[in-house]
């Protein structure tokens, strides 16, 4: 059912997030020897295709949905020592320009946490278009990028203990506009 697609095949309009088939995950190296992996359980996306086939792309992550499967660690990371979800409840990303979708492409944008904004680049791989059993068409993407904790004031510097680099991994399915 999966098919390759080109931008001109994407229907213009606002594509809805299929949250049941999407994920926002991350990994960060701990003690320099292993990676701690986790995810954010609540997020929204914006993917609006114009008549030329270019897409406006954005996302907002609810930081209190941080989940590594370890409740004590998760509570610590949510507090003021790291994410400070009370004062900075979301992390948002917006592409700086409309994007032409292709088999692989780069999305340059800005991530904002609280009052701090920094450039972030995502490398994206198009999974394709497929018809879902309910008759809707779905579009799939895999994207990766890296952010630095220090750029956003997340946690104290911890050389040798906790990496400054956090790898972001997105698996996104979108539903074609009606």
SULNORPE-V592764 format. One line per field, one symbol per residue. phi: phi as a letter, one per 30 degrees, with the letter a starting at -180 (. if undefined). burial: 1 if it has 16 or more other C-alpha atoms within 10 Angstrom, else 0. A space follows every 10 residues. Layout:
# SULNORPE-V592764
phi = ???
burial = ???
This chain:
# SULNORPE-V592764
phi = .dbdbbeddd ddkcdddcdd bbabcbbbdc hibacccaac dbabbbbccc ddjdcdbaab cdddcebcib eddedddddd dbdhddcbdb ccbbddbecd dbebacccab cbbiccbbdb cccccddkcb ddedjdcccc bcbbabbced dcicidebei cbdddbdcbc bbcbcedd
burial = 0000101001 1111111100 0111111111 0000000111 1010111110 0011111101 1111111100 0001001100 0011100111 1111100111 1000011111 1111000001 1101111111 0000001111 1111111010 0111100000 0111011111 11111110
